[in-house]
Amino acid sequence: MSGGVDPKGDHDIAVVGAGILGLAVARTLAVEGHNVCVLERNDRVGMEQTGHNSGVIHAGVYYAPRVAEGAPVRRGARAMYEYCEQPLDRPRALRQADRGP
C-alpha cells in the first residue's frame, strides 16, 4: 500500500509501524505540524499486535457505582469515545516496506 501527495518523500519524521501506537504517534506529530510518513510492512494497518485485541473498550461496568477503582476506567472510556469522534485528515503517505527477495 502506498500513496500520498508527496511523491518525493520529503518528510520530517518517519514512524515505523501502522499499529495503534504508531498511528497515534504519527497523528500527534502531524497535528503538531510535522510532515510524517508511516512505514508499514503489511498490506493493511493494524495487522500485528493491534489486530489481536478483542476490540472492546472496557467501560468500568465490573465496578460498583462510585467505587474509586472504576473512575479512571470510566474516564478513559469516555476519552476514547470522544477521541474516536474527532474528524481526521486523510493520511498523506503510508508506504509498505519491501519484504526483499
Backbone bond lengths (Angstrom), bond angles and torsions (degrees), N, CA, C in turn:
res aa  C-N    CA-C-N  psi(-1)  N-CA   C-N-CA  omega(-1)  CA-C   N-CA-C  phi
1 M - - - 1.427 - - 1.522 107.29 -
2 S 1.271 117.41 127.65 1.450 120.09 173.93 1.510 107.64 -148.25
3 G 1.288 115.48 166.14 1.448 118.43 178.82 1.496 109.58 161.97
4 G 1.296 116.08 -179.72 1.440 119.40 177.23 1.510 111.74 132.41
5 V 1.302 114.92 179.13 1.451 121.17 -177.04 1.512 112.26 -105.71
6 D 1.316 117.90 6.39 1.456 121.94 -176.55 1.530 109.45 -124.24
7 P 1.357 117.64 74.91 1.458 119.11 -174.44 1.519 114.36 -65.15
8 K 1.340 118.62 -20.10 1.461 120.88 179.72 1.525 111.64 -75.49
9 G 1.316 117.70 -17.34 1.451 120.58 -179.22 1.507 113.47 77.81
10 D 1.321 117.38 28.78 1.463 121.39 178.98 1.530 109.79 -81.76
11 H 1.310 116.05 91.00 1.460 121.42 -178.05 1.517 109.19 -121.67
12 D 1.322 115.62 149.24 1.463 121.16 175.58 1.527 110.87 -75.98
13 I 1.330 114.33 -39.87 1.468 120.49 -171.25 1.520 109.39 -141.21
14 A 1.322 116.23 140.05 1.463 121.78 171.78 1.524 108.14 -110.90
15 V 1.319 116.09 131.08 1.463 122.26 175.77 1.522 106.47 -107.44
16 V 1.319 116.71 126.39 1.458 121.51 -179.09 1.517 108.95 -94.77
17 G 1.321 115.58 117.48 1.461 121.63 178.05 1.508 112.38 106.86
18 A 1.331 115.59 123.86 1.459 121.79 -179.68 1.524 111.06 -107.19
19 G 1.329 114.93 42.63 1.458 120.07 171.42 1.518 108.24 -88.48
20 I 1.300 116.69 -170.54 1.458 119.57 -175.60 1.523 112.22 -63.46
21 L 1.326 117.76 -38.29 1.464 119.25 179.15 1.518 112.12 -72.63
22 G 1.329 116.72 -44.61 1.458 119.53 179.01 1.513 112.06 -59.76
23 L 1.327 117.05 -43.71 1.457 120.29 179.69 1.522 111.90 -69.33
24 A 1.332 117.60 -35.83 1.467 120.08 177.33 1.526 110.46 -65.77
25 V 1.325 116.60 -42.28 1.469 120.23 178.01 1.529 109.71 -64.37
26 A 1.336 116.71 -44.94 1.467 120.53 -179.74 1.522 110.89 -61.38
27 R 1.311 117.33 -41.45 1.463 120.21 179.38 1.522 110.75 -64.61
28 T 1.316 116.59 -45.00 1.468 120.34 179.41 1.528 110.60 -58.97
29 L 1.329 116.64 -45.34 1.457 120.53 179.69 1.532 111.26 -64.53
30 A 1.330 116.86 -40.16 1.465 120.70 179.26 1.526 111.12 -65.58
31 V 1.330 117.00 -40.84 1.462 120.92 177.60 1.526 110.16 -62.27
32 E 1.332 117.05 -33.15 1.462 121.40 177.97 1.527 112.35 -75.63
33 G 1.345 117.34 -4.53 1.456 120.81 175.27 1.512 115.91 104.72
34 H 1.330 117.64 3.57 1.462 120.45 179.14 1.526 110.20 -80.96
35 N 1.309 116.37 149.81 1.458 122.46 173.42 1.529 106.14 -91.73
36 V 1.329 116.90 107.15 1.465 123.08 -168.88 1.524 110.90 -109.76
37 C 1.314 115.43 139.32 1.456 122.58 172.63 1.531 107.60 -117.29
38 V 1.327 117.31 130.71 1.460 122.08 177.66 1.523 107.77 -102.98
39 L 1.322 115.79 126.10 1.467 121.80 179.13 1.526 108.90 -104.35
40 E 1.325 116.70 130.11 1.457 120.87 -178.00 1.517 109.14 -138.29
41 R 1.331 117.47 134.96 1.466 120.57 -178.96 1.523 113.18 -83.65
42 N 1.319 117.62 -20.24 1.463 120.79 179.58 1.523 110.65 -90.25
43 D 1.331 116.09 168.13 1.463 119.19 -178.33 1.530 113.10 -84.62
44 R 1.336 117.57 -2.69 1.468 122.14 176.25 1.521 108.86 -143.10
45 V 1.320 115.59 160.26 1.464 119.67 178.05 1.530 109.67 -77.69
46 G 1.325 115.88 155.61 1.460 121.73 174.63 1.509 115.72 67.76
47 M 1.322 117.99 29.83 1.463 120.26 -175.87 1.526 114.20 -93.34
48 E 1.300 118.65 -6.22 1.463 120.54 178.76 1.530 108.38 -97.43
49 Q 1.312 118.28 -127.81 1.458 121.61 -175.79 1.527 112.77 -60.07
50 T 1.335 116.97 -36.64 1.467 120.55 179.13 1.515 111.50 -55.68
51 G 1.313 117.33 -36.63 1.458 121.27 -177.90 1.511 114.55 -77.58
52 H 1.333 117.52 -1.80 1.462 120.59 -177.00 1.528 113.06 -104.30
53 N 1.320 117.24 11.49 1.466 117.84 178.40 1.519 109.80 -91.53
54 S 1.304 116.57 171.92 1.460 120.50 -176.98 1.520 112.53 -83.13
55 G 1.322 117.80 -11.81 1.457 120.78 179.90 1.514 113.68 78.86
56 V 1.312 117.11 11.23 1.463 121.70 -177.74 1.521 109.72 -97.70
57 I 1.319 116.82 132.84 1.461 121.60 172.16 1.523 106.50 -94.97
58 H 1.320 115.95 113.94 1.464 121.01 -178.28 1.526 108.88 -67.89
59 A 1.300 117.24 122.06 1.467 121.87 -173.60 1.523 113.48 -105.20
60 G 1.311 118.01 9.60 1.453 119.98 177.79 1.515 114.42 79.74
61 V 1.327 117.59 18.10 1.463 119.83 -176.64 1.524 112.56 -69.71
62 Y 1.321 117.37 -14.93 1.459 119.87 -179.56 1.515 112.39 -83.59
63 Y 1.332 116.68 -8.43 1.460 120.91 179.16 1.520 109.54 -98.26
64 A 1.327 116.04 143.73 1.466 120.39 176.38 1.535 109.06 -65.05
65 P 1.334 117.06 151.66 1.467 119.46 178.38 1.527 111.06 -55.33
66 R 1.305 115.12 139.94 1.468 123.58 176.35 1.526 113.79 65.37
67 V 1.316 118.54 17.80 1.458 121.12 174.52 1.529 107.22 -84.99
68 A 1.324 116.94 133.21 1.463 122.00 -173.20 1.531 112.63 -58.06
69 E 1.317 118.34 -37.18 1.464 120.92 -176.86 1.527 112.35 -63.61
70 G 1.317 117.20 -27.92 1.463 120.27 -177.66 1.515 114.16 -82.83
71 A 1.313 118.31 -18.31 1.469 121.17 -175.04 1.529 112.83 -61.28
72 P 1.348 120.17 -48.35 1.470 118.83 179.65 1.533 112.42 -63.00
73 V 1.319 116.91 -34.38 1.462 120.59 179.69 1.519 109.74 -66.28
74 R 1.327 116.86 -44.46 1.465 120.23 179.57 1.529 111.37 -66.46
75 R 1.337 116.94 -39.83 1.475 120.27 176.97 1.531 110.27 -62.80
76 G 1.324 115.86 -42.94 1.461 120.07 179.24 1.522 112.18 -63.36
77 A 1.326 116.85 -40.93 1.468 120.54 178.67 1.526 110.26 -63.73
78 R 1.340 117.05 -44.44 1.476 120.35 177.95 1.522 110.63 -61.27
79 A 1.330 116.54 -43.36 1.463 120.52 -179.84 1.530 110.83 -62.81
80 M 1.325 117.11 -39.33 1.465 120.37 179.31 1.527 110.83 -64.94
81 Y 1.327 117.51 -44.45 1.464 119.99 178.35 1.526 111.08 -63.53
82 E 1.326 117.65 -40.03 1.464 120.91 177.30 1.524 110.36 -63.62
83 Y 1.315 117.01 -43.27 1.459 121.40 178.72 1.529 111.20 -60.47
84 C 1.321 115.73 -42.87 1.465 120.33 -178.23 1.527 112.30 -67.31
85 E 1.305 118.00 -21.65 1.462 121.53 178.84 1.518 113.12 -81.84
86 Q 1.334 118.37 -12.74 1.462 121.30 -177.82 1.520 110.30 -69.87
87 P 1.338 116.36 137.23 1.472 118.30 175.74 1.520 109.91 -70.01
88 L 1.306 116.13 143.60 1.465 121.29 -179.03 1.518 109.55 -120.27
89 D 1.311 115.93 145.34 1.453 120.83 171.96 1.511 108.81 -75.79
90 R 1.303 116.04 151.81 1.452 121.14 176.47 1.525 108.70 -66.60
91 P 1.331 118.61 136.07 1.468 119.48 179.57 1.523 110.48 -61.76
92 R 1.316 115.42 144.07 1.462 120.40 -179.73 1.518 111.68 -82.39
93 A 1.311 117.47 -33.17 1.463 118.48 -177.56 1.513 110.26 -152.85
94 L 1.307 115.92 130.96 1.460 122.63 169.93 1.510 105.09 -136.55
95 R 1.287 116.63 115.76 1.457 120.59 -174.37 1.518 110.21 -113.89
96 Q 1.302 114.91 133.51 1.459 119.90 177.00 1.519 108.93 -88.08
97 A 1.309 115.39 131.07 1.467 120.36 179.67 1.524 109.81 -71.40
98 D 1.293 115.74 145.71 1.463 122.42 175.87 1.521 108.71 -75.54
99 R 1.292 117.99 127.74 1.465 121.31 -179.85 1.526 112.33 -77.53
100 G 1.310 116.79 -7.31 1.460 119.84 177.93 1.515 113.08 81.35
101 P 1.328 116.17 -174.72 1.477 119.97 -176.81 1.511 113.11 -68.93
